[in-house]
Amino acid sequence: MRLADNSAWAPLAARVFRALWIAQLVSNTGTWMQTVGAQWLLVGHSAALVTLVQTASSLPVVLLALPSGVLADRYDRRSVLLAAQFAMLAVSTVLTVLAFQDALTPNLLLGLTFLLGCGTALMGPAWQAVQPELVEREQLGQAAALGAVNMNLARAVGPALGGAVVAAVGAGWVFAFNTLSYLGIAAVLMLWRRPATPRPQGREEGLLAAVQAGRRYVWHAPGVRRVLLRTALFVPGGAALWSLLPLVANRSLELGSGGYGLLLGMVGIGAVGGAFALPAIRRTLGANGTLAAGAAVFAMTLVVLATARLPWLAAAALLPAGLAWIGVLSTLNAAVQQRLPGWVRARGLAVYLVVFQGGQALTAPLWGALADALGLTASLLIGSGLLVAGALSVRRWPLHGTDGVDPGPSDHWPAPPLVFEPGPADGPVLVSVTYRVAPEDWACFADRMKHVARSRRRTGALTWGLYQDGGDPDRFIENYLVASWSEHLAQHHGRLTATDRRFELEARRLLATGTAPEVTHAFDASAGPVVAVARKRT
């Protein structure tokens, strides 16, 4: 199977990606069938209870995504994915049995949905992080779009099929299909022979330290932070559609479960059709234009749903909403994928998933409460207003460009010249780098070192400072503190990227002719001489 490299479908030429994509399509179809069944079982209750289905499935991501990201960065991602699949298979089996026995109360339904969400939280970072192993980096944007196409193909088929099955034979059968759908992904993963990957440096760090390392990287990566901001500005308004659409179908349009499924299917059809147009849209509007246009289109859809009482009109409005959804999500997903290095990719994606899923989980019950208090029309119009504000904010807070961003590893630091071998836990370690800079380059050098500072902090520095010698102003001293020797070795081997190397070279081009940086490593000696202790230990 050979597709043009710039084709929207090019990643499908990769055998494992293609097999996983097909298996995921079946599984996503089952998930959407189950969502329709779960929401429709609760639609006779309060609006807040219906919207809690979305909260129950999304909240686990908020709680567990970061620990899941640590697992995916520290252990074999294929094994993590398999564990998640079998866990969800077990929970879904229980859900199916209870449904067939008519023993599925609202509390049980929400509780089991929460447990399935825990499986999704465990799977999410690992699933996202393996994508660069399956396709070329240049195809990550297309792969992200295909992931959104997959979800929306499932949304086009699953809800309509789920609604029909619920209406014909009951919700138990949609739960049963979802249970079987997990087996496909598990089978592909078991057949995939993932190439051996080097053991990450710093494996001995604890869970909390690993979570902190991921948080530190994201906080000091401006491009990643901007993706998270754009996600946070889109999700609350966008969540209004997914939270309130079953109520629109039931109360405003007076449709049954089949009609609700067809409405969701229209979103999926619009997204699938939009996949063909998305490359041209991105070329015309760029990433930021796509985000702004997507939010505006989604806002208009909510206005139509708030005012329309004709099912065909609501269905027609949901078609462009599908295109807008896939445009925004694939743009954000590709943007964060392109910026994260391998050593922290799953943790960075976990933070992204926390913002995305957390926004949905936290706002879904709010939309339900608003609908109970103010009515559906007012709630949908409020959601539309949030989306319009988000679209207008793109000009103020656009995504940063990716020119010059290369997250590939770069082991360009030489081995530290020490007279003893520290233990992995020895620390903290004070690293000092001395530079000599001509007076005419002082200001420019200090400015370029700001990028170096972020690099140091992303890769492990707890503190950082740049100082100018009062008695010898040409002499600049960079000091940064790392928690342990293993953390600093991780900087030497695995954490630095080609982008970090470029920032260092840009600053060092300003050094005085014939000089080079001088690096020293100092250890905490407050408990006694470090060298003597180290020699006694060895």
N, C-alpha and C positions, 0 to 999 in steps of 0.2 A: 504494500500500500504506500504509494508515493504521492504526497501533496506538496504544492508549492510552499516554500518556507514562509511566505507572507500571507498565506491563506488562513482564514479564521479557523479552519479545521486541521491545520498542519500538525498540532500535537498528537492527533489521533494516529499518525503514522508510527508513533512509538508503541510497541506491542503491549507492554505492561500498562502504560497509561490508558490505552484503548480498552483493555480488558477491565481495568478498574473503573473506567468511566461507564462502561455498559452495566457492570454489576452495581455501581452506585445509582444508576438510573432506576434500576429495578427497586433498590432499597429506598430511594427517595420517593418513588411512586407509592410504596407501602407506607412510608411515613405520612405522606399527604392523605392517603386513604384513612389512616388511623386518626389524623388530626380532625378530619371531617366527622368521623364517627364519634370522637370524644366531644367535640364542640356541640354536635347535634344532640348528644345525650343530655347536655346541660342547657340547651337553648331555652327550655321552658322555665329555667330558674332566672335569677337576677342577672343583669348585664355584667356585674362585677364577677360573678361566678364563671360566666362564659369566658371572659378575658383572662381568668386565672389559668386556663389551659396553656396560653402562651407564656405566662409567667412560670408555670411549673416546668415547662420544657426549656426555658431560657435561663432561669435563675441559677441552675447548677453550673452553667458556664461562668457566671460571675464568681461563684464560690470556688470552683475547681480548676479553671483554665490555667492559672499560673502554676500550681503544682503539677498539672498535666503537662505543661510546657517543659518543666524541669525534667520530668520522666522522659519526654520525647527527645530532649537534648542529651540526656545522660545514658539512655539505654537504647537498644535496638528498636527503631520506630516501627518496623514490621511487627515485632512482638507486642508492642503497645497497642497497635491497631487490632491485632487478633484478640487480645484480652478484652478490648472494648466491644468487639463484635459478639463474642460469646457471652459477655455480661448482659448486653442488650437482648440477646436471644433468650436468655433465661428469664429476664423480667417480662418480656413480651409474651412468653409462654404462659406465665402466671396470669397476665392480663387477659389473654384469650380464654383460658379456662374459666376464670371468674365471669367473663362476659357471657359465655355459653350457659353458665349455671344461674344467670340472672342475679348474681351476688355482687355486682359492681356498683357500689354506692358512689356518690360524688367525691367523698373523701378518699376512697380507695382509688378511684380513677385519677384524681389529681396526684395522689402519692406515687402511684406506679408511673405516671407520666413524668414526675420529678426524677424517679430512678432512671428512666430511659434518658432523661436529659443529662444525668450524671455520666452515662455511657457516652453520650455525644460530647460532653465536656472532656472526657478522657481521650476521645478519638480526635477531636478538632485540631489541636496544635500539631499532632503527629501527621495527620492527613495533609494539612497545609504544608508542613515542613518537608514532606517527601516529594513535593511537586518538582523542585529543581533537580532531583535525582532522576526524574522520569522524562523531562524535556529539556531542551536547550534554554539557557537564560534568556535569549532573544525571543523565545516563545512563551515566556511566563505570562505576558499579557493575554495572549491567545488562550493559554491554558486556564487562566482565571476566568476569562469569558466563557470558555467551554464548561467550567464548573457551574457558572451561573446558568448557562443554557441547560445543563443537566437538571439543575433544580427546577427550572421553569418548564422544561419538558415534562418532568414529573408533576409539576403543578397543573399543567394543561390536561394531563391524563388522570392523575391520581384523584383529585377532588371530584371530578365528574363521575369516575368509576366508583369511588367510595360512596358518593351520594346515592348512586343507583343501587349499589349493593346494600346500603343501610335501609333504603326504602323497600327493597325487595325481600331480603332475608335477615336483616338485623345487623347490628354493629359487630357482633362476634366474628363474622367472616372477614371484615376489614382488618381486625386485629390479627386474625390467623394469617392473612396474606402478609402482613407486615412482619410477623414472626419468621415466616419462611424466607423473606427477602434478605435477612441478615446472612443467610448461608452462602449467597452468591459472592459477596465481598470476602467472606472468610475463605472460600475456596480459592479465589484468585490470589489472596495474600499467602496462603499456604503453598501455592505453586510458584510464587515469585521467589527467585533466588537473589536476594538483595546483596550486592557486592559488599565485601567487608569494608568497614570504615574505620579510620584510626580512632583509638580510644581518646576521648576529649581530655585535655589537660584540666586539672582541678577536680577530677571525679570525686576526690575525697571530701570535698566541701559538702556540708549538710544541706538539707532541703531549704531551710530559711536563707542560708548564704547564697544558694543557687537562685532562689527567687529574687533576692536582693540584687544579684548580679544582673538578672534580666531587667529589673526595674531601673537600675542604674544606667544600663545601656540605652533604654528607651528615653529616659529623661534627658540624656545628653546627646541625643540624635535628633536635631531639629527637623529633618525631613520626616522621620517617623512620627514625631509629635504632631506635625501639621496634618498628617493622614488621620491621626486619632481625633484631632479637633474637627476636621471635616466630617468624620463619621459621627461624632457626637452631635453635630449641628443638623445632620440629616435624619438620624434614626428616630428621635421622639415623634416628629411629625409623620414620618413614614409608618411608624407602628400603629398609628390611628387606623389605617386601612385594614391591616391584618387583625387588629383587635375588634373592630366594630363591624367588619363586613358580614359576619354571620347574623348580627342583629339587623343590619340593613336588609339582608335577604329575607329574614323572617318577619320583621315588623314593618319596614317601609315598602318592600316589594311583594310581601305576602307569598314568598316562595317556600317550597319544601326543601328537604335535604338535597334532592337532585338538582334543584335550581341553584342552591348555594354552591354545590360542586361545580356547576357549569360557570358560575361567576368567577370562581377561582381559576377554572380552566381558561377563561378568557385572558387572565393575567399571564398565564403560562404561554398561551399562543402568541400573545404580543411580545413576550420576551424571546421566544424562539425565533419569531420573524425578525425581531430586532437584532438578533445575533448576526444576521446577514448584513444589516445596515450599519452595525456598530463600527467596523473599521473605517468606513467612509465618514461617519459622524465624527470620530476621533480625529481623523485627518483634517476635517473642516473646522471643528470647534476646539480641538485640543483637549487635554485632560480636564482643565478647569472649566472650559465651556461646557463640556459634557456633564460635569457635576451641577453646574448652574441650571442648564436646560432640564436635566433629569428632575431636580427638585421642583422646578416650575411646573413641569408636566404632571408630576405627582400631586402638586397642590391643586391644579385644575381638576384632576380626577376626584379629589375629595369634595370639591365644590359641587360637581355633578352628582355625586352620591348623596350629598346633603339635600339636594333639591329635587332630584329625579324621583318619579313614582312609576316610571315605565321600565320594566326589566330590560328591554332591548337597549334603551338609552344608557342604563347603568353598565350593561355588558360592553357597549361600544366604548365607553369611557375607560374601561379597564384594559383595553388592548394597548393604548399608548402607555398606560401605567406599567405594563410589563416591560416595554422597551426602556422606560425611564429607570426601573428598578435594576435591570441587568446592566444598564450603562453606568449607573452610580456604583453598584457593588463591584463590578469587574474592574472599574477604574481605581477604586480604593484598594482592592485586594492586590492588584498588580503593583500599585505604588508601594505598598508596604513590603511585598515580596522582593522587589528589586533593591530594597535598601538594607535588608537584613543579612548579615554573614551567617555561615553555617553553624558556628558554635553557639549562637543564641537565637537562631531562627525560630524554633518552636516557642521559646519564651516570648519573643517579640510578637509573634502571631497570636499567642495566648492573650497578651495585653490588648491587641486589636479585637479579638473575639470578646473579651470582657466588655470593652466599650460598645461593640456592636450588639451583642446579645444582652448585655446588661441594660442598655438603653431600651430594648424591647421589653425585657422582664420587668423593669421598674416602672415604665410608663403604661404598660398594658392595663394593670388594675386602675391606674389613674383615669385612663380613657373610659373604663367601665363605670367608675364612680361618677365621672362627668356626665356620661350618658344617662345614668339614673337620676342625677340632680338637675341637669340642664336640658336633656333630650339629645337625640342622635344628631339632629341638624346642627345645633350649636357646637357640639363636640367635634364634628367633622370640619366645621368652618374654622374652629380654633386650630386644629391640626393643619389645615391649609395655610393659615397665617404663619405658623411656625416654619413651614416649608418655604414660603415666599421669603421670609427673613433669612433663612439659610441660603437660598439662591442669591440674594443680594449680598450676603457676606463673602461670597467667593472672591469678589474684587478686593476686599480688605484682607482676607486670609486665604490666598490661593495655595495650592499644592506647590512645593518647591520642585524645580526641574531636576532631572536625573543626569544631566550632562556631567561627566567626570565622576559619577558615583560608580564604584566598582567594589562590591563586597567580597570579592575573591580573597583567599588567604594570602598573606605576605610575611614570610618568616625572614625579614630583613635585618633583625637585630642580631648582633654577634653574641656568642656565649659570654656571660658575665665573668670577668677575670677575678676570681676569689681565691684566697689561700686556704679555705676550708669548705666543706660541703654542708650547707645548712639543711636542717630537717624541713619537710614540707610545711609543718605548722609554725616554723620559726617566723617571728615577725612582731610587730609591723616592720616593714622594710622602707627606709627612706632612700629614694632614688634622686640623685642630684646630677644635673647635666649643666656644664659650664660652656658658654658660648662667648666669642669675642666678635663684636659688631662695631663697624665704623660709625662715627657720630651721625653722618648723613642718613644712615639706614636705621637708626634707633626706633623711630616711630613706626616705620613699616614692619620692622621685625616684631615689635610688640603686638602689632595688629595681626600679623600672620600666626603668631603663637596662640591666639585665641582658638583657632581651629585645632592646633595641637593639644590645647588644654582639654577640649571636648573629647578628642581621641583618647587621651590618657584616662579621663573619667569613664568613658564608655567601656574601656577594657579592664578596669579594675582600680583606678586611683580613688582613694577616699578623699584626699585633699590635693590641691594643686596651687602652686604659686610661681610667679616669675618676679625675680628681684634684680635690681641693678646695683652693682658695687659702688658705694659712696666714695671709696678711695681710688677706684679704677673704673670710671664710668663706661668704658668699652666692654667691661666684663658683666655678662648677664648670667644669673643662676636660676635654673628651673628646678624646683623641688616638688616632688609628689610622693605621697604616702600610700603604700599598698598593704593590705591586711596581713598577708603571709607570703612566704617564699613561693609556695605553690601557685598563689595568685599571680605573682610576678613572672614565674616561669610560663604561666598560661599566656601572658602578654607576649613573651618571646616566641612561643610555639602555639599558634592556632587562633589567637584572638585578633591580631592585627590584620588589617585588610590593605588592599592596594590603594584605597582612598586614604587611609591613615599614612601610608608611605608617601603619597603625593603631598599631603599637608606638611610632613616633616621636611621633604626636599624643598618645598617652596620657601619655608622659613630658613633653611640652611644655605640657600643660595645667597643670602644676605650676610653670611659670615665674612669676616675680614680675610683677605687673601692669604693663603698659606696656613690657615687655622682649621681646626676640626673640633667637634664637641668632645668634651671630656666627661666621662660617666663614672660615678661612684655609687656603691650600694652600702648603706649603713643599716645596722640592726639595733634594735632596742637593747641597750646595755644597762637599763635601770636595775636589773636583777643580778648584775655582775658582768665580767668580761665575756663577750660572746664567743670569741675565738677559743678561749680556754675551755668553756663549757662544751663547745662543738667537738674539740679534740678529745675530751674525756669521753664523750658519747661514742665517738668512732673507735 
